């Protein structure tokens, strides 16, 4: 008796999955062959992750030596994990994996002691925060000696940040629904003007339909939306909304703050002397990462390596 089309599709997916795992293993084995066997290998999603974890690991475990392996995507990190899970050569014993929680977490897999999963959406959610801003104000913005004024600016930032999060709530929900329903999406926006209008004191929704910002292969049904909405509404927006969007907002807002610092008279720095030194404008991920605090559970994870 011939197999049904559904069975054919199932076996085809199994075949493709095995092929993908084999490719991931071959690629990694070639990389690992050049690394001394005593050295640990940490697999990261991409360049940004490799950079941020470098600072966090150096702070938490300055004695730890490792070689970074860049997988170019969360799915590929997990595919590498799958490919090495049954490895008998000893290769799997050298590797630890670092991934963002995102909206899809482990993509259906069980937790594993070799996988570090952020407890926030992504690494960017640890950078966009009041502590990093206060550090910037104290040093780069030359507000040392004015802790009270720094605190006022931090509170204003948090207020506008919450407005930004509220303005992107439905956009985040659309991505959340897509990830949980395995719906393919278009490339997500990578510039702030495609998300919201940002000023020093406000963040407002842009006048563009969400369906044009995040294009889905299919729209969720009303029943699916009802179920997912209850789950989504329980999320902490600062911690669990998309980190790359938050980072775009933070960089934009810091640029506006820098312009205001250099303006005379200033709005946000009216009672602080005009800076005698330059206020740098390098608010990139690489510049902000060293100021961020690592996830609380990263220390115990590294201690187990």
N, C-alpha and C positions, 0 to 999 in steps of 0.2 A: 504493500500500500504506500502510495506516495505521501510525502510530508506536506503539511499545509503551508500556505504562504507565511503564516505567523511563525511556524517552526523554522522555516528557512531564514526568516529575518533574525530570529533569536540566535540560531547557530552562526549566522554571518556576523552578528555583534560579538559573539564569543570569540570568533576567529580574529576579528579586527582587534579586540582587546588584547589577545595573546600576542599579536604582531606588534602592537604599540609597546607592551611591556618588554618584549624582546629588544626592540630598538632602544628604549630607554636604558636597558641594562648594558647593551653594547656600548652606547655613547658614554655612560658613566664609567664603565670598566676601562675604556681608553683614557679617560681623564685620571682615574685613580691609579693607573699604572705608573704615572709619573710622580706620584706623591709617596714619600717614605711611608712604609707600612705602620710605623708607630704613630703617625700623625692622624688626628681625627679629621673627618670631613663633614662640613655642615652644608646642607642643601637649602638654598634660599629661592624664593620666587623670582626676584629680579634684582636689578642694580640698586634701587632704593632700599630694599630690604637688607641687602648685603652691607650697605653703607651704615644704616641706622643700627643694625645689630653689632657692627664693628665697635661703635662707641659704647653701646650697652654692655657688651661682653667684656671689653677692656676695663670698664668701671667695676663690674661685678666679679670677674675672674681674670685679673691681669696676668695670671700664670698660665692661662689656658691657651695652648697652641692648636690652631686648626687651619684647614684650607677651605676656602669658600667655593662651593659649586653652585653656579647660577643655572636654574632650570628654565627660566623665562616663562613663568606662569605657575599659578597654584595647582592647576590640574596636572601639570607635568611633574611637580614635586610629588604629588600623591601617586602618580603613575610610576615614578621611580621607586617609591616606597613599596608599591604593589609588586614591582618586578624583582625586588630584592628580598621580599618577605620569605620566600622559600629557597633562597640562595644557600648553597652548601659549601661555598668556597671560602667563607669567612669575610667576604666583602661587605655584607650587611652589617657586620659588627663594627665597622669603621664609620658608619653614617648616622647622622641625626638630622631631623627635618624641622624647618621653621616655616609656618604658614599663618596667614591672616584668617581671622574668624569669618569675615565677610557676612553674607546672608545665608551661605550654604555650608558653613562650618567644615566638617570632614567629608562632605559630599557622600554621605551614607556609610562611611566607615566607622568602626569602633575606635575609641580612644586608644592610644598606644604610648608607652613610656618613651618611645623614640621620637614622637612628634610633639613639637611645641606649638600650641595654638593660642593666639592672642585672646584675651578675654574682652577686648574691644574689637570694633569692626576691622581695624588695620593699624599698622604702625603709626600712621599719620594722626590717629585719634589720641595718641600719647603726646604728640607735639603741639597740637592746637589746644592750649590750656592757659589758665591764669598764671601758673608758675613760670612757664617759658616767657610769657609777656612781661612779667615783673622783672625777670632777669634782663631782658632786652632793655626795658626802661631804665634800669639801674646802671647798665654799662653802655650799651650802644647809643641810647637816647640821652645820656648824661644827666639822669635824674637822681643820682646818688645824693643822699642827704635830704631827700624829700619823700619819705616812705608814705606819708599820708596822701600826698598828691598822686603818687604811683597807684595807690590803692583805688583812688577815685577813677583813674583811667582804666584800671583793670575791671572795675565794676561796670563801667560804660561799655567796655569791650564785651563782657559776658552778656550784657543786655542785648547788644547788637548781634552777637553770635547766636543767641536764642532766636532772634528775629530771622536770621538766616536759616536756622534749622527748621523753623516753622514754615518759612517760604519754600523750602525744599522737601517738606514732609511728603507730599503726594508724589514727588519724583522718586524719593527713596522707597516709598511703598510700591511704586510701579516696578522698581528693580527687585525689591524683596519678593513680590509676587512672581516675577519671572524666574528668579532663582529657585524658589520653592516648588514651582510647577514645571521646572525644566523647559522653560520657553526661551528660545534663542532671542537675543537682543542685538540691536545695532551697536556700533561703537558708542561708548558713553561720552558725553561732553568733556572736553579737556581745558576749556577756558571759562572764566567766571562769568563773562557777559552772556553766555548761553544758559546760565543757571538763574542768576538774580541780578538786580541792580543794587550796587553796594555804595554807601557813603560812610563817612565816619560815624554817623548817628542813626543809620537806617539800613535795612536790607529788605527789598521788596521783590515780589514775583514778577518775572518778565511776561509780557503779553504774547506768549507762544503756547499753543496746545501741547500738553504733555506727550501726546501721541506723536508729535513731530520731534520731540527732544529725545525720547527713548522709543525707538521703533521695535515692536515685538512681532514675532512670527504669527502669533495669534493673540487675541485679547482674552484675558481671564473671564470666566463666566461670573454672573452675579453671585452664584452659590460659592464659588471659589473665593471671591473677594470678601464675602461675609466671614468665612472661616479665617482667612489670612489676616483680615483687618484686626480681629480680636487679638491675635498673636503680636502683630506689629505694634499695636498701640501700647503694649507692655514694655517696649524697648526704651532704654535711656538714650535720648536723642544725641547727647554730646558724645556718648561712648559707642553707640551702635548704629548711627547713620554713616553713610559712606565717607570714609576718611579722606579720600582724594578730593572730594567736593569741599570738605572742611578746610583742607590745606590750601585750595585755590582761594577760598574766602580769606583765610588768615594772611596770606601773602598780599592779597589786594588791600586788605585793611591796614596792614603794617606800612604799605607804601603810602597810603593816604595819611597815616599818622606821621610818617617821616616828613611829608610835605608840610604838614601843619607845624611840626617842630621847628622847621626852618623858616616859617612865615612869621613876620613881625608886623602887627601883633598876632599871636597865636590864639587858637580857640581852646585846645586841650591843655596847653602848657602856659596859660596866661600868667600864672603866679610863680613861674620858674624862670630864672635868668636864661637869656638866649645862649645857646651853647657856643663856647669858644672853639671847640673842635668839631670836625666833620661828623655827621651822622650817616654812617654807611647805609647803603641800600641793598645789601646782599642778603635778602630774606629768602634764600633757597633752602631746600630740604637739608643740604649738606651743612649749611650755616646754622640751622635751627636744631638739628639732631643732637649735637653735643650738649645742648641745654635741657633736653628732655629727660624725664625719669623713665626708667625701664619698667615694664610690667612687673607687678609684685611677685608673680609666680615664676619669673624667668630665673631668679637667683637659685631657688631650689632645683629647677630643671637642670641648670648648668652644673650644680653640685653633684648631680647624679651621672654626669658624663664621665 
